[in-house]
Amino acid sequence: MLFAREPLSHSDLGVQLYTVRKVIGKDPLATLQAIQKIGYTEVEATAGNLDEIWPALQKTNLKAVSIHLEHSEPGEALDSALAGYKQKGFQYAVVPYLETTHGGPDGVKRIAEMLSKVGESAKKNGLALCYHNHAHDFTPMGGSTPIDMIMQDTQPDLVQLELDIFWASVAGLNPVDVLKKYSGRVPLVHLKDKAKGVPVQYNEKVPPTAFRAVGSGSIDIPAVLSAAAAAGVHHYFVEQDETPGDPIASLRKSYTYLEKQFKS
């Protein structure tokens, strides 16, 4: 599946709402309006609090593009949930995390089979399925890595990748190389920056200070954006797992940097 070249612009820059998880429950509408006021136009939601924030989200002009699933076991419950997300206007369903290293290559093969079934369910319901990587998904394994095996053992029309550039960088990879490797199969990207000095590791045990506003860390963001456009990325979501204070302030800082990178 090849996508048209889509560089970062005002119309495809959003926020992964996990960034504001600690404040959005207090006043969903105020939080979402603050995100919109900064200039973001899209959001990626999480299934766990969707019902709580949905009425407020409908009162904004923010477009709900993708959703991180809470449960991804194939079956009637998942089918029903996916149908509901499609009805709400979502385009993508994302499996946010799987333990891909515990069962060795055989375990990854089983995970790929499971993701293919979830992808079939998503496709049947008019959604595209992505898997979101963490650092452990790049663990060397039998001459390969879990993420490479998943991508190799699944069909592009059933399973795509939401590349989290932070976790790829933590695992010692250049996100640009990952984008090139899976060009045409990465419709979504998490834009998040990494502090200097974070050691290469295949786990997520990083200090809160490792997460930085986009443009304030060690990742070559302009190179990532160029590669993302060439690879056919459709939507860009800023995410900052931990912020030093008000997450809205951190999102504003990221936006101020990124709007200088807009190509349209």
C-alpha positions in Angstrom: 0.0 0.0 0.0 1.7 3.2 -1.2 0.7 6.5 0.2 1.0 9.9 -1.5 3.7 12.2 -0.2 2.2 14.0 2.8 4.5 16.5 4.5 3.8 17.9 8.0 1.2 20.6 7.8 -1.4 22.4 9.9 -4.0 20.0 8.7 -2.3 16.7 9.7 -0.7 17.6 13.0 -2.4 16.3 16.1 -1.9 15.2 19.7 -1.9 11.8 21.3 -4.1 12.4 24.3 -2.1 10.2 26.5 0.0 13.4 26.9 -2.8 15.1 28.9 -4.0 12.0 30.7 -3.3 13.5 34.2 -5.4 16.6 33.5 -8.1 15.8 30.9 -10.3 14.0 33.4 -10.7 17.2 35.5 -12.2 19.2 32.6 -12.2 17.4 29.3 -13.6 20.4 27.3 -11.1 22.9 28.7 -8.2 20.6 28.0 -9.3 19.9 24.4 -10.1 23.5 23.7 -6.6 24.4 24.9 -5.1 21.9 22.5 -7.2 23.3 19.7 -6.2 26.9 20.6 -2.6 26.0 20.3 -3.2 25.1 16.7 -3.5 21.3 16.6 -6.2 20.0 14.4 -6.3 16.2 15.1 -6.2 13.9 18.1 -5.3 10.3 18.7 -7.5 9.0 21.6 -7.2 6.1 24.0 -10.0 3.6 24.4 -9.8 3.7 28.2 -11.2 7.2 28.6 -13.0 7.7 25.3 -16.5 7.7 26.7 -15.4 10.2 29.3 -14.0 12.7 26.8 -16.2 12.1 23.7 -19.0 14.6 24.5 -16.4 17.3 25.0 -14.4 16.3 21.9 -17.6 16.7 19.8 -17.8 20.3 21.0 -14.5 21.1 19.4 -13.2 21.2 15.8 -10.5 18.6 16.6 -10.7 15.5 14.3 -10.5 12.1 16.0 -8.3 10.2 13.6 -7.0 7.2 15.5 -7.5 5.3 18.7 -5.3 3.2 20.9 -7.1 0.0 21.7 -7.5 -1.1 25.3 -8.0 -4.8 24.4 -7.0 -6.4 21.2 -8.1 -10.0 21.5 -9.9 -11.1 18.3 -13.6 -11.8 18.9 -17.1 -10.4 19.1 -16.2 -7.8 21.7 -13.4 -6.4 19.6 -15.6 -6.4 16.5 -18.3 -4.5 18.3 -15.7 -1.9 19.6 -14.2 -1.4 16.2 -17.6 -0.9 14.7 -18.3 1.8 17.3 -15.0 3.5 16.6 -15.8 3.6 12.9 -19.2 5.0 13.6 -17.5 7.8 15.6 -15.4 8.7 12.6 -12.1 7.1 13.5 -9.9 5.9 10.6 -7.2 3.9 12.4 -7.2 1.5 15.3 -3.8 1.0 17.0 -2.5 -1.8 19.1 -0.4 0.2 21.5 1.8 -2.4 23.2 2.5 -6.1 23.2 5.1 -8.2 25.0 7.0 -9.3 21.9 10.2 -10.6 23.5 9.0 -13.2 25.9 8.3 -16.1 23.6 11.2 -15.9 21.2 10.7 -16.1 17.4 7.8 -18.6 17.8 6.1 -16.2 20.2 6.5 -13.3 17.7 5.0 -15.5 15.0 1.9 -16.1 17.1 1.7 -12.4 17.8 1.8 -11.7 14.0 -1.0 -14.2 13.5 -3.1 -12.5 16.2 -2.4 -9.1 14.7 -3.5 -10.3 11.3 -6.8 -11.5 12.7 -7.3 -8.1 14.4 -6.3 -6.4 11.1 -9.0 -8.4 9.3 -11.6 -7.3 11.9 -10.5 -3.7 11.5 -10.6 -3.9 7.7 -14.1 -5.5 7.9 -15.2 -2.5 10.0 -13.7 0.1 7.7 -10.6 0.8 9.8 -6.9 0.4 9.2 -4.9 -1.4 11.9 -1.4 -0.2 13.1 1.0 -1.6 15.7 2.7 1.0 17.8 6.3 0.2 18.7 8.2 0.5 21.9 12.0 0.1 22.5 11.7 -3.6 23.3 10.2 -4.3 19.9 13.7 -3.7 18.4 15.4 -6.3 20.6 17.9 -8.4 18.6 16.3 -11.9 18.1 17.6 -14.6 15.9 19.2 -12.2 13.4 16.1 -10.1 13.3 13.9 -8.1 15.7 10.3 -8.6 16.8 9.1 -5.5 14.8 10.8 -6.8 11.7 9.3 -10.3 12.1 5.8 -8.8 12.7 6.1 -6.7 9.5 7.4 -9.6 7.5 4.8 -12.1 8.7 1.8 -9.8 8.2 0.2 -8.3 5.1 0.4 -4.5 4.5 -3.3 -4.3 4.0 -3.9 -5.8 7.4 -1.1 -4.5 9.7 0.7 -1.3 9.4 3.1 0.6 11.7 2.7 3.6 13.9 6.3 4.6 14.4 7.2 6.1 17.7 10.4 7.8 16.9 11.4 8.2 20.6 11.3 4.5 21.4 13.1 3.6 18.1 15.8 6.1 19.1 16.0 4.7 22.6 16.7 1.3 21.0 19.6 2.8 19.1 17.9 3.1 15.7 17.7 6.2 13.6 13.9 6.7 13.0 14.8 7.9 9.5 16.1 4.4 8.6 12.9 2.8 10.0 10.8 5.1 7.9 12.8 4.3 4.8 12.6 0.5 5.5 8.9 0.5 5.8 8.0 3.3 3.4 4.4 3.0 2.4 3.5 1.1 5.5 3.8 3.8 8.2 0.6 6.0 8.0 1.0 7.4 11.6 4.0 8.8 13.5 4.5 9.8 17.1 6.6 12.9 17.2 8.4 13.0 20.5 12.0 14.1 21.4 14.6 12.5 23.6 17.1 14.1 25.9 20.8 13.7 25.2 22.6 11.0 27.1 19.8 8.4 27.3 21.6 5.1 27.0 20.6 2.6 24.2 18.4 0.0 25.7 15.7 -2.5 24.7 13.2 -1.6 27.4 11.1 1.4 28.5 12.9 2.1 31.8 13.8 5.7 31.1 13.6 8.6 33.6 10.8 11.1 33.2 13.4 13.7 32.1 14.2 11.6 29.0 11.0 12.9 27.4 11.4 16.4 25.8 9.2 18.7 23.8 9.7 18.2 20.1 12.7 20.2 18.9 14.2 20.3 22.4 16.0 17.0 22.4 18.6 15.0 20.5 16.5 13.6 17.6 17.0 15.2 14.2 13.3 16.2 13.7 13.7 17.9 10.3 15.3 14.7 8.9 12.5 12.6 10.4 9.8 14.9 8.9 11.5 14.7 5.5 11.7 10.9 5.7 8.1 10.7 7.0 6.8 12.7 4.0 8.8 10.5 1.6 7.5 7.4 3.3 3.8 8.5 3.0 3.0 9.3 6.6 -0.6 10.6 6.8 -0.9 11.9 10.3 1.6 13.2 12.8 0.9 13.1 16.6 2.9 14.9 19.2 3.2 12.8 22.4 5.2 13.5 25.5 4.8 10.7 28.0 6.1 12.9 30.9 6.2 16.7 31.1 8.1 18.8 33.6 4.9 20.7 34.5 1.7 21.6 32.6 1.4 19.2 29.6 -0.4 21.9 27.7 2.6 24.1 28.0 4.8 21.3 26.7 2.4 20.7 23.8 2.6 24.5 23.0 6.4 24.3 23.0 6.3 21.4 20.5 3.8 23.2 18.3 5.9 26.4 18.2 8.8 24.4 17.0 6.9 22.3 14.5 4.9 25.0 12.8 8.2 26.3 11.5 8.6 23.0 9.8 5.2 23.1 8.0 5.4 22.6 4.3 1.9 23.8 3.5 
